[in-house]
Structures are given as structure tokens and as C-alpha cells.
Amino acid sequence: LTLNPGSDGSTIRGLVINGFNSTGGYAGNYDAAINIVSNNNHVECNFLGVQADGTTAAPNLRGVDINSVNNNVIGSDGTAKAYFARNLISGNSYGQVDTRGNALSGNIIAGNYIGTDASGSVAMAGQGGIVEGVEINANPGPASGNYVGWNGVGNPALMRNVISGFTGSTMAGVSMTVGAYANVVAGNYIGTDATGTKAIPNFFGIELGSNSSVYGNVVGNLGSQDPASARNVIAGNSFAGVDINAANGTPVTPPTGHLT
């Protein structure tokens, strides 16, 4: 399902989308259950990459692919609804939620179960060899001002992601790579179940990539937020909770007008 330019303000809710696993599909090897190429959309209450039972993987290549667009909400915007806005995004063979392209900002990925089954207690993760839970990147870039988890405004309990089960070597619950600067990861359970008390390991909980365009990202409290709400629980991961790789040198000076 693709939200093409002109579809701004759409809502995708309550669908089961699986089996779109061809590497020859949308935009050259970027098949996803949901491709987003427009702004201000909501994707909520869907099962992406699993069957309707919420426990059996049925992979897409990706779960959600966000391409050069802004202000999309994947999951909860932090307001109470008569249903769970949570998406279950698991079992996909390459990535669960990816960003890419140019000048994307203001996207919120919040309140989802990513890598677990529908109960939030059993690992499903992805079915391929190189799989991330959430990957924030943009080439040529930048990807800035995006939120994984609490945005400092909505209900933090509703916006908490559970991102767990990505155990293969080099896999990460959250990965920020080329072009990712001034993004926020806050209020999530990364490497645990939905209660925050049982380990469901990732290899890396959070990985900050080795590129000079990866900088200024915040893991946790911006400094002005409620610390209990902004706190991530990053536990049980098999290699590192947070891995910072600065192999490619000193970052460039951040542009003005962005979160730093």
C-alpha cells in the first residue's frame, strides 16, 4: 500500500499486510507493507509482517518505509483513543520501520511493538540476515527532528515502543546511520518485553553509525523533559545497550533551526 504524493492527511488503520517480499518491487528493492511518500499521515493499529493471529511471521521486505516526507505518525500520537493505536511490525525480512531519502523531519514512530508478537512478550523480530527494528537514515539527507518514542508532548505510556528481538550479529533495535542528526529516542523499552521486566535481547539496543553525518542525536532526556517519561529502559541486549561508532571522523557543524 503506497501513499503517493497528494495523499497527505490519510489514515491507514486496522489492516493485516504481509507477503510483499520481492526485492524487485517498489522503488528498486524497497518493497514494504506501507510506503509513505506524502506528509501528515497516520499509520495505526495494523499488523505488518505477521498473520492475523499476531504470532506467525509472514514477511514483507519492510514494514513501513518513509521516503523524504514529514510529520507522519507511525503508531500513537500520544492522545487517548477508543482503540490501541499500536502497530505490530515484526517478521519483515529486511527492516521493520525505515526512513530514507532527503530532508525528512517531524516523523513520529511511537507506541508500537516492533520485533515481538502481539502480546509483546515473545520475540519474532525479522526473518533476514540484516534486520533493524527502526532505522533512521537519509541519503542525501538529512533525517532530523524525528522521534522514536515520546515526543515530549503526548502521553508517554501510549508512545512507548517495545523494540526487541533483533539478535543477529550487527542487528539493532534502533539504528541511526547516514544523514541522521538531531533525532530523539525517548521513553522506550529496548531489549525487553512490554512490561520492561523480561529480557528479549537485541544485539545492539541502539546503534549510532560510523559516519560524520550522524551527530546531535539524543537518547533519553532533552534536559527540559520529565526524566521518568523520557527515560529509555535499555536492558538485556546481547552485545551493547548503546553503541557509538565514530570511525569516520569529526561531524560537520549542525545547520541552524534544528534540534541539537
Secondary structure, DSSP 8 states (H G I E B T S, - for coil): -EE-TT-TT-EEES-EE-----TTSTTTT--EEEEE-SSS-EEES-EESB-TTSSSB---SEEEEEES----EEE--SS--SS----EE---SSEEEEEESSSEE--EEES-EESB-TTSSSB---SSSS-EEEEE--SS--EES-EEE--SSS-TTTT--EE----STT-EEEEE-TTBBS-EEES-EESB-TTSSSB---SEEEEE-SSTT-BS-EES--SSS-HHHH--EE---SSEEEEE--TT-------TTS--
